[in-house]
Amino acid sequence: MASKRTEFVRRRAALGFTQESLAEHVGVDRSTIARWEGGKGDPRPSQRPVLAEALQVSLAELQRLLDMLSVDQPTAGGGTGRYPRRVDLGTVGMLRTAHLGLVDRYDQMPSASLLAEAGQQLTDFTRLAASAPASRVQRELLTLQAESATLMGQLVWDASQRRDHLTARRYYGQAVDLARQLRNPTLEGYALLRTAYVALYGTRDPVAGLELSSLAARTASVTSPALTGMALLHVGEAQAMLGQPVECERTLARAEVLLAEVDPADAAANLLSPGQFGRLAGSCYLELGDYRRAQQILEATADELASSRKLRPLVLGNLSLSFIRQREIDAAIETLTRIRR
């Protein structure tokens, strides 16, 4: 039986490092990282400060990660670890079910609470895809790896309160590279759109946000009206941030048409959420200074999102802002109290 520093591996994966990229950061060979993770060696004292900085832990926490060794138990199929050595389409189906379960919890649970599980999934998918022979099974595993990398970008960014732009973009970049390898425009478009979110809401760079969301819309247009419509909503938001009302309203109209006609068979239909159009349209009109129209849209959207723990507070926050901009302070305060209900 082989030992492994599982918590060390999870921490590395959670921060978007591969063994190769962490090795480059610390200044060692990839095989050295592999030995550390396998419990077959320890970092030298001179290497520990750099390693701790990369993993965003103290030296004491780094030692705790190094001290925690786990042992892989043999499986019935003769392999080790969480999954059998030979992976077939049935196993892939099981993996996808587990991943979708995690995605379903994203809207209901704090992102930080999902990071460890998501990091382990990404590690598993990456390992299995790398060891699988070229086949439909490998393609499905690479697809899961891309989807998991995108989810990790979301979780890391959320958990950092939208401050860790670099790690989020690193995960999204992994997903884009995998999607291009797979020639999957839907996967690529969604990862590009998530990167646009970092530009729009993180660095507040509407020019980069407009470029990225436009690229996402063009990329997805060949396979998914749903994702194209979603991307166009963010094109419109970037245009609103840039003070382009005519272009913004034209883009919103295009997005509304696409989203109203989405087929359930659309490859990205599952990415659509209730109130998608209203959330973004309300935000656009806030940026454009049309506060009354923003208020009307956001009030209707908040009712649609009564059961959403993550999306409804965002809408109510914007609704409160629309009241403040109209100097309706009592209405703004009442709206803010609804966030805590």
N, C-alpha and C positions, 0 to 999 in steps of 0.2 A: 504494500500500500504506500502511496506517495503522499507526502505532506505538502501543504500549501498555505501561504499567508493570504487567506481569502479576503480579510478586511483591507489589507494593503492593496490587493488587486482591485477591490471595489472602489477604494478611494481614488486610485489612479484613473479608473474608467469613468468615475463620476465627474472628474475634472477634465475629461476629454483627451487624456493622454493615451497613446498606444505605448507599448514597450519601447518602440523605436524613438518616438518623440520625447518620452521621459528620459531615455538614455542620452539623447542629444542635449537636453536641457541640463542634465547633471554632469555631462562630460565623460560618460562611460560607454562601453559597448552594450548593445541590446542583450547579449548573452549574460551580462552582469545583472541587468534588471531581472532577467528570467531566473537566475540563481537566487537573487534576493527573494523573489516571489515564491520560489520553491523551497525556501527555508534552508538552502544549501550554502548560504554565506550572508554576511552582514555588511552594511555600508561602513566605510572607514570613518573615523571621527571628523576628518576634514571634508567628507562628502555629505555629512548629515545636515548641516545648515542649508545647503542648496537644495537637498532633497525635501527637507521640511518646508522650505519656502515654496517649492513647486507643488507640493501636496496641500499647502495652506493649513499646516498644523504646527504646533509647537514641537520642540525637541522631545518633550516628555510624551506627547501624543504620538509622535513618530515611533518612539521606543515601544509604546503600547501596541501599535500596529505590527511591529516586528516581532513582538513577543507572542502574538496570537496566531498560533499554527493550528490548522485543521487537517484532518486526514480523509482522503477520498476513500469511500467504501466501494468494494466491487459490486457491480450490478449483475443481474441474472444473465445478461448477455455477454459477460466476460469483460466489459469495459469498466471505467471508473468515472466517478463524478455524478452529475445530476442527470445525464442522459446517456443512452447506449452509444457504443463506439460507432455502430452502423446506424445511420439516420435514414429513414424512408419517408414517403409522403405522409404516412400516418403520424409519425413523430413530428413532422413539420406542422401538421394540423393541430397537434397538441400545443406546440410552441405558439402558434398564432392565436389560439384560444386564450392562452395565458397572457399574451401581449395585449390582446383586445380587452381583456379584463382590467388590465392596468390602465389602458387608455380611458375606459369607462369611468374609472375612479378619479381621473384627472380633474373633472369638473366638480367633484364632490369633496375632495380631500386636499389639505395643504400640500403644495408641491414638495416641500422639504421631506415630508413623511414618505414620499414615493421614490425618492432619489436612490436609495440603496437597492431596492428591488429592480428599478429600471436599469441601474448600472450593472447589476448581475445579469439581467436579460441581455443587455448589449454585449457583455463579455461572452456569454454563452453563444449568442448568434454569430459573433465574430469568429470564435474558435471553431464552431461547427462548420461554418461556411468555408473557412480556410482549409479544413481537412477533408471536405467532401469533394469527390471527383466531379468534373464538369458534367452536369446533368440538370434535369428539371429540379431535382432536390436542391442542388447548389444554388440555382437561380432563385428559388423560393427563400432559401436561407439568406441570400444577399439582399433580397427585398425586405425581409424582416430586419436585417441589420440596418438598412437605410431608414426604415420607419422608426426603429428604436433609437437611432442616432438623432433623428429629428425630435423625438419625444424628449430625449435627454437634454437637448438644447432648450426646449421649452421649460423643463423642470429646473434646470440650473439657473436660467434667467429669472424665472419666477421666484425661486428660493433666495436668490441674491437681491430681491426687490428691484429687479431690472437694472442692476449695476454691473454684473459680470458679462459685459458684452463680448469680450474676447473668447471666453469658454463657449458661450452660446454659438458664436459664429464658427468656432472650430467644429462643433458637432454638426451644424448645418452644412458646413463645407464637406464633411465626410459624407453626409447624405447626398449632396449634389454630385459628388464624384462617383458614388455607387450607382446613383440613378442614371448617370450618363453611361457608365459601364453597362448597365442593364438596358439602356435605350428606353427608359421609362419616363416619358414627359410628365406624367402626373406626379410621380415621386419627386422629380427634379423641380417642377413648378411649385410644389408645396414647400420644399426646403428653401427655395428662393424667396417665397412669400414670407416665410418665418424670418429670414434674414432681413427682409424689408421692415418687419416689425421692429427689429433692433434699431434700424436707422430712424424710423418714424417716432417711436416712443422712448427709445433709450438715448441715442445721441442727438435726437431732435434735428436730424439732417433731412429735410424734405426733398432736397435735390437727389440725394442717394436713395431715399425711400421711393421717389417717383421712378427712378431708373430701375430699381430692383423689382418693384411691384409690376411695372410695365413688362419687364422681362419675364416675370412669372406668368403674367396673362398671356403673352405670346407663346411661351413654352407650353402652357396647358391647353391652349386653344385647339390643338390637334386631337386631344383626347377627352377633355372634360369641360363642358359648359359650366358646371358647378364651380370648379376651381377657378376658371376664367372669370366668372362673375365675382367670386370672392376677391381675386386679385384686383379687379377693376374698382371695387369699393375702396381699396387702399390707394389705387391710383388717384381716385377722386379726393381722398383725404389729403394726399400729398399736394394736389392742386389747390385744395382749400387752404392748406398751410402756406402755400406760396402766393395766396391772394389772387387766385384765378377762378372767379365764380362761374363764368360761362363754361369754361372747360370742365369744371367740377360737376356742374349740373348735367352736362352732356354725358359725362362718364357714368354718373349715378343712374341715368336713364338706361344706358346700355347694360349696366350691371343688373338693374331691376328686371329687365326683359329676360336676361339669361337665367337668373335665379328663379323666376316665376315658372320657367318651363323645364326645370331640371327633372330628368328621368331617374327613377329609383335605381336603374342599372348604371348610372353614371359612376365612373371610377372613383370620384371624390364626393359622392352624395353623402357619405357618412361624416364628412368634415363639416357639413353645414349644421349650424345650430339655430335654435329658435331665436327670432329677433335679429338675425344676421344683418339684414338690410337696414333695419331701424337703428341699430346701434351705431353703424358707421355713418348713415345719413345724418343722424342727430349730431354726431361729432363734427361732420363736415359743416353743418350750418352754424354750429358754435364757432368754429374757426372763421367762418365767413361773416360773423357778426349778426346773423339773422336769428336772434335769440327766441323770438316767439315761435318761429317755425321749428327750431330745435326742440323747444319745450313740448310742442304738440306731438312730434315724432317720438320723443323719449318717453313721454307719459304712456303712450300706447305700447311701446316696447317693454317698459318695466312690467306692465301687466302680463305680457307674454312670458316673461322670465321669472315668474313668481317662485319657481322651484329651483332656480340655479343659484348656487352659493357663490360662484365666482363672477358670473356675468351680470347678474342683477345689481350688485353693489356698484359696478362700473357705470351702469346706465343711470342709477340713482345719483351717483356723484356728478355726472354730467348734467342731469336734470336740475340738481341743486345749483350748479354753476349757472345754468340758463336763467334761473330765478334771480340769482345774485346780480347777474348782468342787467336784468330788468329792474333791479332795486326792489324786488319783492322778497324781503329778508325773512318774513314770517314763513312764507311758502318754502324758502330754501331750508330753514331750520327744520320744519316739519318733514321735508324730504330726507334730510340727513338722519332723522330719528328712524325712518323706515329701513335704513341700511342695517340697523342692529336688531330688527325684529326677526 
